[in-house]
Amino acid sequence: MFGLLFFILITPGVSEFICTSSDLEMSYTFCDSMAHAFMFNLTPCSMMNNPVWKAALTWIPRSDIHFLKIVFNVWYEGAKALLWKELLCSGADDEYSVCGTLKGETLVSAFDIKGSRLVFPKGDYSIVVQGFSDDSENDMLICLNFTMIVK
């Protein structure tokens, strides 16, 4: 069986579409000015009757991932709606596939996002996802700015 693997070398500041449908539009940009070897996909592209989204991530990190703290900042219609922090990798007994990835290695991961727990009112969302390699949130590995429009 042959597989096809490709990367999108993201040009800084250029928005990349994840998906668009009659009830949802999603895109992202990077928060920094460096180019990234990165791809993110989400299916199905709909808010209706979809309790689970399938997400796929391909990324070549620019540093080793032994410690990884993810911070989500969500704004709805310009107002801060959510701040959520999650420690994914601590260096001991890590359960996520991203943990232990070395600088320059290709990280390929697929995971579910359970949308049934969340109700998204119609409107514009800005979601900033930051990944840090330290608990003090000083050493940022990656920063993505997602735009989500629920129609």
LINWO-V312001 format. One record per residue. N is the residue number from 1. RES is the residue in three letters. PHI is phi in whole degrees, -180 to 180 (999 if undefined). D_LAST is the distance of its C-alpha to the last C-alpha in Angstrom with 1 decimal. Layout:
<<N:RES:PHI:D_LAST> <N:RES:PHI:D_LAST>>
This chain:
<<1:MET:999:39.7> <2:PHE:-104:38.2> <3:GLY:-116:35.1> <4:LEU:-115:33.1> <5:LEU:-126:32.2> <6:PHE:-139:30.8> <7:PHE:-121:29.7> <8:ILE:-108:27.5> <9:LEU:-85:29.4> <10:ILE:-76:26.8> <11:THR:-81:27.8> <12:PRO:-55:27.4> <13:GLY:83:24.7> <14:VAL:-92:23.0> <15:SER:-78:19.3> <16:GLU:-112:19.1> <17:PHE:-74:16.1> <18:ILE:-90:15.7> <19:CYS:-167:13.3> <20:THR:-147:10.6> <21:SER:-149:9.2> <22:SER:-68:7.3> <23:ASP:-123:4.6> <24:LEU:-154:5.8> <25:GLU:-132:8.1> <26:MET:-137:11.2> <27:SER:-150:14.4> <28:TYR:-150:17.5> <29:THR:-133:20.7> <30:PHE:-92:24.0> <31:CYS:-77:25.2> <32:ASP:-104:28.7> <33:SER:-99:30.3> <34:MET:-94:31.8> <35:ALA:-76:30.8> <36:HIS:-129:29.8> <37:ALA:-93:30.4> <38:PHE:-155:27.1> <39:MET:-147:24.5> <40:PHE:-135:21.5> <41:ASN:-135:19.6> <42:LEU:-138:17.1> <43:THR:-139:16.9> <44:PRO:-73:15.3> <45:CYS:-92:12.1> <46:SER:-161:9.9> <47:MET:-98:9.0> <48:MET:-91:10.7> <49:ASN:52:14.5> <50:ASN:-126:15.2> <51:PRO:-71:17.6> <52:VAL:-136:18.8> <53:TRP:-98:17.5> <54:LYS:-100:20.4> <55:ALA:-111:20.8> <56:ALA:-132:23.5> <57:LEU:-129:25.1> <58:THR:-130:28.0> <59:TRP:-154:29.7> <60:ILE:-111:33.1> <61:PRO:-70:33.7> <62:ARG:-91:36.0> <63:SER:-154:37.9> <64:ASP:-62:39.0> <65:ILE:-115:36.8> <66:HIS:-104:39.1> <67:PHE:-128:37.2> <68:LEU:-145:33.4> <69:LYS:-113:31.5> <70:ILE:-105:27.7> <71:VAL:-122:26.0> <72:PHE:-108:22.2> <73:ASN:-116:21.1> <74:VAL:-119:17.5> <75:TRP:-117:16.2> <76:TYR:-122:13.3> <77:GLU:52:12.9> <78:GLY:87:16.3> <79:ALA:-105:18.1> <80:LYS:-64:19.7> <81:ALA:-113:18.3> <82:LEU:-160:20.3> <83:LEU:-129:23.4> <84:TRP:-136:24.5> <85:LYS:-123:27.6> <86:GLU:-142:29.0> <87:LEU:-89:32.3> <88:LEU:-91:32.0> <89:CYS:-132:35.4> <90:SER:-117:38.5> <91:GLY:97:41.2> <92:ALA:-140:42.6> <93:ASP:54:41.5> <94:ASP:-76:38.0> <95:GLU:-102:35.9> <96:TYR:-95:33.2> <97:SER:-66:33.8> <98:VAL:-68:32.9> <99:CYS:-66:35.9> <100:GLY:91:39.0> <101:THR:-65:37.4> <102:LEU:-96:39.7> <103:LYS:-51:39.1> <104:GLY:88:38.5> <105:GLU:-75:37.9> <106:THR:-89:35.0> <107:LEU:-99:32.7> <108:VAL:-125:30.7> <109:SER:-144:28.8> <110:ALA:-126:26.4> <111:PHE:-155:24.9> <112:ASP:-98:22.5> <113:ILE:-117:19.7> <114:LYS:-84:19.6> <115:GLY:-75:16.1> <116:SER:-66:17.5> <117:ARG:-78:18.9> <118:LEU:-117:15.7> <119:VAL:-116:13.1> <120:PHE:-105:10.0> <121:PRO:-64:8.7> <122:LYS:-59:5.4> <123:GLY:147:6.5> <124:ASP:-103:8.7> <125:TYR:-120:11.2> <126:SER:-122:14.5> <127:ILE:-125:16.6> <128:VAL:-102:20.3> <129:VAL:-112:22.3> <130:GLN:-118:26.0> <131:GLY:-116:28.9> <132:PHE:-118:32.4> <133:SER:-98:35.8> <134:ASP:-149:37.3> <135:ASP:-73:36.8> <136:SER:-80:37.2> <137:GLU:62:34.0> <138:ASN:-102:36.1> <139:ASP:-105:36.1> <140:MET:-83:32.6> <141:LEU:-87:32.2> <142:ILE:-157:28.7> <143:CYS:-145:25.7> <144:LEU:-121:22.2> <145:ASN:-114:19.4> <146:PHE:-90:16.0> <147:THR:-114:12.8> <148:MET:-128:9.6> <149:ILE:-116:6.2> <150:VAL:-96:3.8> <151:LYS:-94:0.0>>
